[in-house]
Amino acid sequence: MKVGIEAISIYSPRYYLDLKSLAAVRGIDAEKYYKGLGQERMAVVPPDEDIVTMAANAVESALEGIDFRSVDTLMLATESGIDQSKAAAIYVHRLVGLPSTCKAYELKQACCAGTAGVLAALALVQQHPQKKVVVVASDIARYGLGTPGEPTTGAGAVALVISADPKLVELSPDVGAYTADVMDFWRPNYMDEALVDGKYSIRVYLKALAESWNAYVKETGLDFTDHYRFCYHLPFTRMAEKGHLHLAKYSAPEGMGREALLEQIYSAQRYNRLTGNLYAGSVYVALTSLLESQEKLENKRVGLFSYGSGCMGIFYGGVVQPGYKKHLKEEKHRQMLGNRTEMPYGDYEVMYKNSLPKDGSEYMNNHYHVGNYRLAGVKDHKRIYEAVEREEQAPRSAPAVNSRSAPSKRSVSYP
Ligand code: COA
């Protein structure tokens, strides 16, 4: 029985900072960001969006046309958790209206948790082919202002519906994994920004890639030439180039030149260049970008590498299904990424510095331009989420952060 991806949808906030603006303020040649890191824009999250609202938008879109009664489980992968106990998946479950028989929980292993969820989902669907599982990865990649990591900031969510007889990609449950206890990137509970040893994290990524690949080859008997295209975890898109050339050094056939190798990763980088890092979802944004490109991928095998600092690497893959094109949400994604509002550097810094109160005091957000859901505020230590009326969509420009406004009429109250 085939199992794999039935639907995939991404969501990215409606504001972005062009890295040329960041480069100008930091006194750095913009080519370092555009070419050296391979990033052009970074998504900027307004105060009334968080991992829950972003995930809800992605899940709602991925589930379009699918009977909610068939959804057995919703897994939310994140390293930007909003609560130590309650799973962010529960809020998403309610916002999109999943049935109470559907389980909902949260997963964590840095940027690898999305793939951990997909592997668990494949096993579940193998056992119960009539059921579907939604895996959503939602994150806000946040580094300190002025740090080397800052240009690799980003945000968004990507949701995958895993089912039997998949319409997009049949995934193989045979994977190669590598786990080691290293400190290349982490975020203690008392910090809002990640701590990262950037250059070390690149070396560990490459080691995890090589080790996962070796385990994958041993497990599957497949080799480099069995794969037409490769999607990598993309903290910044040039990481794919570093990873792929590293892998090719000892596994690609002799005579395969640099251009041919770069061709294998090119189409998977387009979207990530515009969103920035999505942490747990980044490899699936890369896959979406590849599937929604001009490439003809039917019956072609795609290799997928997920890397989560700390660290765990997973290499696996899948075969793109005949007729996949008509099941993509290409136009929606193109419009979403194309119609965002550019933010001047000053507004980005204001938004960056804005944070929810840490002392439990009441807080109501202003209305920014958001998707179908927003974080209205916090009251009695509880986050208040609401669906956005389409006719009430907020203006596209960004009002001042931290000013108070009345809660919307459609705030969802708890039973
Ligand atoms: N034009 C074109 N390229 C330029 C340039 C210019 N004017 N100036 C520099 N570059 C190139 C550098 O040569 C380098 O390329 P290389 O990797 O091929 O050597 C690249 O831009 C990055 O420059 P570098 O000086 O190495 O960057 P940095 O010290 O500012 O840090 C990271 C880069 C990735 C380490 C940093 O952004 C970071 O810590 N990111 C977060 C962690 C992360 O993403 N880790 C990845 C694994 S999960």
Residues whose N, C-alpha, C, O or C-beta is under 5 A from the ligand:
A	BS01	COA	D29 E31 K32 K35 G36 L37 P148 G149 T152 V196 G198 K199 S201 I202 Y205 P235
